[in-house]
Amino acid sequence: QVQLVESGGGLVQPGGSLRLSCAASGFTFSSYTGRWYRQAPGKERELVAVITSDSVSTNYADSVKGRFTISRDNAKNTMYLQMNSLKPEDTAVYYCNTVRLARGYWGQGTQVTVSS
C-alpha cells in the first residue's frame, strides 16, 4: 500500500525554524520526483518546492526561495523540508506529494503555525 506520512509541524514564532519530514512506504520513493505543497485557510493549495528523484534539481516558489530547502534521503525513503526565517504567512497545512504511474499520492498533511 502506497503511503506518505508527514511529520514535524507545530507552532513556531516568527523567525524560527522547523523541519518537516515525509516518510514514504509501499513503493520505491527514490524513483520519483517529490513535492511539498501547502494550503492556508481560505486559499488554494500551492506548490512550495520540488526535488527530482536523484536530488540533482530543486525548485521553489518565489515566496520561500532563500528560506526553505527541500532534500531527500533515498536510503530512508524520506523527503524533508527545512524551513527557516518563518513568517506568519507561512502558516498552512503542508503536504508531501509524488506522482507514480500517472497517479498522484498525498500525505495527510502537517499543520505549521507561525505566530508570536
Residue frames relative to the residue before (quaternion, step in Angstrom):
aa qw qx qy qz dx dy dz
Q 1.0000 0.0000 0.0000 0.0000 0.00 0.00 0.00
V 0.3719 -0.7301 0.5316 0.2148 3.56 -0.74 1.10
Q 0.0952 0.8032 -0.5789 0.1029 3.56 -0.81 1.00
L 0.0972 -0.7465 0.6555 0.0597 3.54 -1.16 0.77
V 0.0352 -0.8058 0.5908 -0.0214 3.57 -0.81 1.01
E 0.2182 -0.7841 0.5727 0.0975 3.54 -0.66 1.19
S 0.0410 0.7691 -0.6377 0.0115 3.54 -1.26 0.51
G 0.6295 0.5880 -0.3869 0.3292 3.54 -1.31 0.18
G 0.5052 0.6533 -0.4312 0.3634 3.58 1.23 -0.07
G 0.1739 0.7885 -0.5804 0.1057 3.54 -1.31 0.13
L 0.5990 -0.5300 0.4545 0.3921 3.50 -1.36 -0.32
V 0.0578 0.7958 -0.5972 0.0819 3.57 -0.80 1.01
Q 0.4917 -0.6526 0.4882 0.3066 3.57 -1.13 0.61
P 0.6311 -0.5112 0.4059 0.4191 3.59 -1.17 0.43
G 0.7593 0.3152 -0.2760 0.4979 3.52 -0.94 0.98
G 0.5870 0.6054 -0.3550 0.4036 3.56 1.25 -0.24
S 0.3900 -0.7107 0.5437 0.2171 3.52 -1.38 -0.03
L 0.0199 -0.7493 0.6609 0.0351 3.50 -1.35 0.49
R 0.1703 -0.7486 0.6231 0.1493 3.54 -1.24 0.43
L 0.2073 -0.7731 0.5922 0.0928 3.52 -0.73 1.13
S 0.1655 -0.7653 0.6144 0.0975 3.53 -1.19 0.66
C 0.1125 -0.7571 0.6396 0.0705 3.54 -1.22 0.59
A 0.1162 -0.8098 0.5745 0.0272 3.55 -0.40 1.25
A 0.1851 -0.7951 0.5731 0.0718 3.55 -0.73 1.11
S 0.0257 0.7886 -0.6139 0.0218 3.54 -1.10 0.69
G 0.7291 0.4367 -0.3126 0.4243 3.56 -1.24 0.44
F 0.7814 0.0965 -0.0811 0.6112 3.58 1.29 -0.02
T 0.5479 -0.6053 0.4609 0.3477 3.56 -1.31 0.26
F 0.2639 -0.8160 0.4994 0.1230 3.53 0.07 1.36
S 0.5933 0.6153 -0.3569 0.3769 3.58 1.11 -0.68
S 0.6408 0.5431 -0.3225 0.4364 3.60 1.21 -0.32
Y 0.7574 0.3999 -0.1741 0.4859 3.58 1.23 -0.32
T 0.5624 -0.5738 0.4859 0.3439 3.51 -1.28 0.56
G 0.2003 -0.7772 0.5866 0.1081 3.57 -1.04 0.79
R 0.1055 -0.7956 0.5959 0.0299 3.55 -1.14 0.70
W 0.2000 -0.7137 0.6526 0.1573 3.50 -1.33 0.50
Y 0.0845 -0.7581 0.6463 0.0240 3.52 -1.02 0.93
R 0.0919 -0.7676 0.6224 0.1222 3.52 -1.34 0.15
Q 0.1118 -0.7783 0.6147 0.0620 3.51 -1.25 0.52
A 0.2082 -0.7725 0.5937 0.0866 3.51 -0.67 1.20
P 0.6566 -0.5178 0.3588 0.4147 3.60 -1.15 0.48
G 0.8422 0.1640 -0.1406 0.4939 3.56 -0.86 0.98
K 0.6794 0.4542 -0.2894 0.4983 3.58 1.27 0.11
E 0.5667 -0.5819 0.4570 0.3625 3.53 -1.28 0.35
R 0.5731 -0.5642 0.4605 0.3757 3.52 -1.25 0.48
E 0.0952 -0.8109 0.5768 0.0251 3.57 -0.90 0.94
L 0.4930 -0.6450 0.5070 0.2896 3.52 -1.18 0.71
V 0.2296 -0.7981 0.5493 0.0932 3.56 -0.79 1.06
A 0.8019 -0.1317 0.1508 0.5629 3.58 0.79 -1.03
V 0.1577 -0.7730 0.6121 0.0543 3.53 -1.23 0.69
I 0.0163 -0.7789 0.6268 0.0165 3.56 -1.11 0.70
T 0.4316 -0.6991 0.5042 0.2660 3.56 -0.91 0.89
S 0.7120 -0.4840 0.2995 0.4112 3.55 -1.27 0.38
D 0.7534 0.3742 -0.1939 0.5047 3.57 1.08 -0.76
S 0.4870 -0.6988 0.3937 0.3457 3.59 1.34 0.19
V 0.4073 0.7306 -0.4707 0.2807 3.60 1.21 0.15
S 0.8108 0.1852 -0.0680 0.5511 3.56 0.98 -0.84
T 0.0105 -0.7743 0.6327 -0.0049 3.54 -1.06 0.85
N 0.0593 -0.7821 0.6188 0.0434 3.55 -1.20 0.52
Y 0.1616 -0.8048 0.5695 0.0419 3.53 -1.12 0.72
A 0.5306 -0.5623 0.5183 0.3655 3.51 -1.28 0.43
D 0.6070 -0.5811 0.3942 0.3722 3.58 -1.06 0.72
S 0.6465 0.5674 -0.3159 0.4004 3.56 1.03 -0.79
V 0.7713 0.3290 -0.1841 0.5128 3.62 1.17 -0.43
K 0.4142 0.7259 -0.4685 0.2863 3.61 1.24 -0.08
G 0.7956 0.2677 -0.2222 0.4960 3.53 -0.93 0.94
R 0.7324 0.3735 -0.2319 0.5198 3.59 1.25 -0.24
F 0.7606 0.3004 -0.1605 0.5527 3.59 1.05 -0.74
T 0.0835 -0.7763 0.6229 0.0490 3.54 -1.20 0.64
I 0.2107 -0.7644 0.6005 0.1040 3.54 -0.82 1.08
S 0.0782 0.7832 -0.6127 0.0720 3.56 -1.03 0.79
R 0.1407 -0.7861 0.5934 0.1006 3.55 -1.27 0.14
D 0.2007 -0.7218 0.6484 0.1352 3.51 -1.30 0.50
N 0.2526 -0.8187 0.4965 0.1389 3.56 -0.05 1.26
A 0.5857 0.5731 -0.3769 0.4317 3.57 1.13 -0.52
K 0.7367 0.3701 -0.2053 0.5274 3.57 1.20 -0.61
N 0.3847 -0.7340 0.4759 0.2946 3.59 1.29 0.01
T 0.5552 0.6142 -0.3558 0.4336 3.56 1.10 0.75
M 0.1711 -0.7553 0.6270 0.0848 3.53 -1.16 0.78
Y 0.1950 -0.8000 0.5623 0.0762 3.56 -1.10 0.69
L 0.0998 -0.7395 0.6553 0.1169 3.52 -1.36 0.28
Q 0.1523 -0.7739 0.6120 0.0577 3.55 -0.47 1.25
M 0.0711 -0.8116 0.5797 -0.0137 3.54 -0.65 1.15
N 0.0270 -0.8037 0.5932 -0.0383 3.55 -0.60 1.21
S 0.8184 0.2229 -0.1733 0.5005 3.57 -1.30 0.31
L 0.0995 0.8506 -0.5096 0.0833 3.53 0.95 0.91
K 0.2174 -0.7671 0.5980 0.0814 3.51 -1.15 0.83
P 0.6443 -0.5172 0.3733 0.4220 3.61 -1.13 0.41
E 0.6587 0.5223 -0.3157 0.4400 3.59 1.05 -0.68
D 0.5636 0.5673 -0.3963 0.4512 3.59 1.26 0.02
T 0.4464 0.6976 -0.4484 0.3362 3.57 1.27 -0.12
A 0.3260 0.7153 -0.5435 0.2946 3.56 -0.67 1.15
V 0.4577 -0.5700 0.5655 0.3819 3.50 -1.38 -0.09
Y 0.2105 -0.7912 0.5679 0.0845 3.54 -0.79 1.08
Y 0.1113 -0.8021 0.5867 0.0042 3.53 -0.93 1.04
C 0.2504 -0.7181 0.6163 0.2043 3.54 -1.13 0.59
N 0.1096 -0.8014 0.5876 -0.0222 3.50 -1.18 0.73
T 0.0766 0.7474 -0.6597 -0.0166 3.49 -1.28 0.49
V 0.2964 -0.7231 0.5924 0.1958 3.53 -1.28 0.43
R 0.0207 0.8006 -0.5937 0.0783 3.55 -0.64 1.14
L 0.8386 -0.0455 -0.0179 0.5426 3.54 -0.76 1.11
A 0.6989 -0.5120 0.2399 0.4380 3.55 0.93 1.09
R 0.6409 0.4739 -0.3406 0.4987 3.60 1.20 0.32
G 0.3450 -0.7495 0.5328 0.1879 3.53 -0.93 0.93
Y 0.1359 -0.7768 0.6120 0.0608 3.54 -1.04 0.82
W 0.1148 -0.7984 0.5909 0.0132 3.55 -1.01 0.93
G 0.4187 -0.6453 0.5692 0.2902 3.48 -1.27 0.50
Q 0.6511 -0.5288 0.3805 0.3894 3.54 -1.32 0.00
G 0.5236 -0.6518 0.3944 0.3815 3.57 1.27 -0.28
T 0.1124 -0.7619 0.6335 0.0750 3.52 -1.27 0.54
Q 0.4096 -0.7436 0.4815 0.2179 3.56 -0.81 1.04
V 0.0690 -0.7520 0.6547 0.0345 3.54 -1.02 0.91
T 0.0163 -0.7940 0.6069 -0.0316 3.55 -0.75 1.08
V 0.1068 -0.7866 0.6077 0.0242 3.55 -0.73 1.13
S 0.2918 0.7508 -0.5259 0.2732 3.53 -0.36 1.27
S 0.3727 -0.7062 0.5535 0.2364 3.53 -1.17 0.64
